[in-house]
């Protein structure tokens, strides 16, 4: 798990190397919808949901992780309560390709750090 910020709000993220975009819990939609551009409603499909469900998507204006700022990251809002059911720590969302692909990234399990190399 890693810590991040949108505006002045502290959030906890898990890392999903296979995710095309970032994901925030749908319960955060009202709090962060003004931090998005190009907002649209789209259908999100998954392995357990072939028909898909309607979700909000947009470009998040700003996200900070470890002192690094990420702008205009594609972010989807969807219910992630199933990810928090059996965990000791609660997450607010997932970071994926939108953050990890912008620089070389090292995930050090031994040091429990996510390192961005510019």
N, C-alpha and C positions, 0 to 999 in steps of 0.2 A: 504494500500500500504506500502511496505517496501523497503528500500534502500539496494543495494548490489553492489559488485564490481567483475569484472573479470579483472585481471591484475590491471591497474590503472584507468580503465573506470568505472565511476559511472552509475548504472542502477537502474530503478524502476521496482519492481515486484509486482504483485498481488498474492494472495495465492489461490491455487486451491486444496482443501483437497482431491478431487476425482481424481486428475491427477496422473498417475503412474510415470511419469518422469517430468523433467523440460521442459519448452518451452521458446524458444527465438524467437523473430521476425526474419523472413527470411532475412530482410534487414541488420541484423547483421552478417550474415554468413561469408562474406569476412573478416570482422574484427576479428572474433574469430575462424575461421576454424583451425588455427594453434595451438589453445588451446585445441584441441580435440584429443583423441586416439580412435582407433577402429571405424573410420568413415565408415558409409555405407549409402546407399540410401534404404529407406523402404517405405511402403505404410501406410499412416495414414488415418484411417477411423473414421467417426463421425456420429452423429445422422442425420445431414443434408447432409452428403456426404457418402452414402453407398458404392460407388465404391472406394472411397479413392483417395488420391493424393500422389504423390512422394515427399518425404521430406528427408532432411539430418538428420542423427542421429549419436551420438557418446558419448563418455565419456568425460565430461568436466573436464580438469585437476584440475582446481581450481576455487572456487567461495567463496566469503566472504559475510557474512550477519551478521550484528551486531557484528563484531569483531571475529566471529566464521568462521573457514575455513572448507569448504566441498570439498573433493577431489573425483574425478572419479564418478561424478553424471551423470546419463543417461539424455541426453538433446536432444531435437528435435528442429529443426528450421522450422518454418512455418509462413505464413503470418498471422499476428494478427491485421491487420488494422480494422477489424470489432469490435474488443474489444476497440478501441480508438475512434470510431466514435462519440459517444455522451458523452464522459467523459470529465470532466474539466481537469483531469490530465492524461498524457500519460504514458502508461506502455511499458516496453521493453520486458516483458515476464511474465511467471508464474512459481512459485515454487510449487512443489507437494511432493509426497511421498518420492522421492529421498532425500529431505532435511528434511522433517517433521518427518520421521521415524527413523532417526539416533540418536535421543535422545528424552526425554520427552519434549513436547513443549506446552507452554501456549500461547494462544492468548487472550490478555486482551483488550477488546473493550473500557472499561472505561479509561484505561491509554494509549490507542493507542500504545501498544507494543506487539511484538512477543518475547517471553522469551524462551530460550533454557536452559534446566536443564541437567547438566552432572552428 
